[in-house]
């Protein structure tokens, strides 16, 4: 059902992103790049609020990987992620990438169907991948264009983990990955949904 619902948007957004994909870089470019460095994957669960003070002092030297919803809460607390993962092709999800505090040198790791307005925030600092072999990728490969496929099973958190593994990070630590309504809250403070 999700594939049928998102298929038109996946196709259109991927095609609209072709110029940025051609001008950007492949996710494969970071294979092993952070070998042996710790990664902290930040999700936007309510417990992120409690984890942020610990990150502010101890994440130095770590590769901070933020999922899309965690980006704004981290930036507003002075934590600049190394990598930001964007997966959801919806326009509503693109709001996580708009009107942000300064990003520093953060790179976007973008699924090819991410809304183009989200990608614009990062410009050439974008690493591309695809989550499936749906159209337009079979056709795009006939033109010589391809990006690596990452098995994400529909989850930006899973995508973040896969990216950290590909980059060679060790150990990989997750914060804010509540996957529940901790304290009756669905998200950490300062997300776009707030």
Buried (B, 14 or more C-beta within 10 A) or exposed (E): EEEEEBBEBBBBBBBBBBEBBEEBBBBEEBEEEBEEBBBBBBBBBBBBBEBBEEBEEEBEEBBBBBBBBBBBBBBBBEBBBBBBBBBBBBEEBBBBBEEBEEBEEBBBBBBBBBBBEBBEBBEEBBBBBBBBEBEBBEEBEEEEBBBBBBEBEEBBBBBBBBBBEBBBBEEBBBBBBBEEEBEEBBBBBBBBEE
